[in-house]
Amino acid sequence: MALSPKLSEREVRERAAALPLWSVRDGKLHREWKFKDFVHAFGFMTSVAILAEKRNHHPDWSNGYDRVTIDLVSHDVDGLSQRDFDLAAAIDALAK
């Protein structure tokens, strides 16, 4: 059984409106950051990794020097769930 059910398209649109810095791209929540340099980008990734591990919900992401790209999706429901939006909001709070 999934930890959080798959959201309908309407539910995704409603929740996405509350996260204006994120977009829904290819069925995933997507956001990109640009940092001062590699150390700051990697530090952010480390903080996100700790946050994600505590929630047992891990992002698909990439890093290139001063950039970090994060995609969130609930693989267990093959789509977006409330867990993705909760983690996105927590990442936003961390990035401030």
C-alpha positions as CSV (number, residue, x, y, z in Angstrom):
1,M,0.0,0.0,0.0
2,A,1.3,3.5,-0.9
3,L,2.2,5.8,2.0
4,S,0.2,8.6,0.3
5,P,-2.2,8.2,-2.6
6,K,-1.7,9.5,-6.1
7,L,-3.2,13.0,-6.5
8,S,-5.6,13.8,-9.3
9,E,-4.7,16.4,-11.9
10,R,-6.9,18.9,-10.2
11,E,-5.3,18.2,-6.8
12,V,-1.9,18.6,-8.4
13,R,-2.8,22.0,-9.9
14,E,-4.2,23.2,-6.6
15,R,-1.2,22.2,-4.6
16,A,1.3,23.5,-7.2
17,A,-0.3,26.9,-7.0
18,A,1.0,27.1,-3.4
19,L,4.6,26.4,-4.6
20,P,5.1,29.1,-7.3
21,L,8.8,28.4,-7.6
22,W,8.2,24.8,-8.6
23,S,6.7,23.6,-11.9
24,V,5.1,20.3,-12.9
25,R,7.3,18.9,-15.7
26,D,6.9,15.4,-17.1
27,G,4.6,14.4,-14.2
28,K,7.1,15.5,-11.6
29,L,7.6,18.6,-9.3
30,H,10.6,20.4,-10.7
31,R,12.8,23.2,-9.5
32,E,16.3,24.5,-10.2
33,W,18.6,26.6,-8.1
34,K,21.8,28.6,-8.8
35,F,24.3,29.1,-6.1
36,K,27.5,31.2,-5.6
37,D,29.7,28.2,-6.3
38,F,30.1,24.4,-6.0
39,V,30.6,24.4,-2.2
40,H,27.3,26.2,-1.7
41,A,25.4,24.0,-4.1
42,F,26.8,20.8,-2.6
43,G,26.1,22.1,1.0
44,F,22.4,22.7,-0.1
45,M,22.3,19.1,-1.5
46,T,23.7,17.7,1.7
47,S,21.0,19.5,3.8
48,V,18.3,18.3,1.4
49,A,19.7,14.7,1.6
50,I,19.3,14.8,5.4
51,L,15.8,16.2,5.2
52,A,14.8,13.6,2.6
53,E,16.3,10.7,4.5
54,K,14.3,11.7,7.7
55,R,11.1,11.7,5.6
56,N,12.1,8.5,3.7
57,H,11.3,10.3,0.5
58,H,14.2,10.9,-1.8
59,P,14.5,13.3,-4.8
60,D,15.7,12.7,-8.3
61,W,18.4,15.3,-8.7
62,S,21.5,16.5,-10.4
63,N,24.3,19.0,-9.7
64,G,26.5,20.8,-12.1
65,Y,29.1,23.2,-10.4
66,D,26.8,25.9,-9.0
67,R,23.4,24.5,-10.0
68,V,21.1,22.0,-8.4
69,T,18.0,20.5,-10.1
70,I,15.4,18.6,-8.1
71,D,12.5,16.5,-9.4
72,L,10.1,15.0,-7.0
73,V,7.7,12.1,-7.7
74,S,6.2,9.3,-5.7
75,H,7.5,6.2,-7.5
76,D,5.2,4.0,-5.3
77,V,2.1,5.5,-6.9
78,D,3.6,6.4,-10.2
79,G,2.8,10.0,-9.9
80,L,2.6,12.9,-7.5
81,S,1.4,12.5,-3.9
82,Q,1.1,14.8,-0.9
83,R,4.5,13.6,0.1
84,D,6.1,15.4,-2.9
85,F,4.4,18.7,-2.1
86,D,5.3,18.4,1.6
87,L,9.0,17.7,0.7
88,A,9.0,20.6,-1.8
89,A,7.7,23.0,0.8
90,A,10.3,21.8,3.3
91,I,13.1,22.2,0.7
92,D,11.9,25.8,0.0
93,A,12.0,26.5,3.7
94,L,15.5,25.1,3.9
95,A,16.7,27.2,0.9
96,K,15.7,30.4,2.6
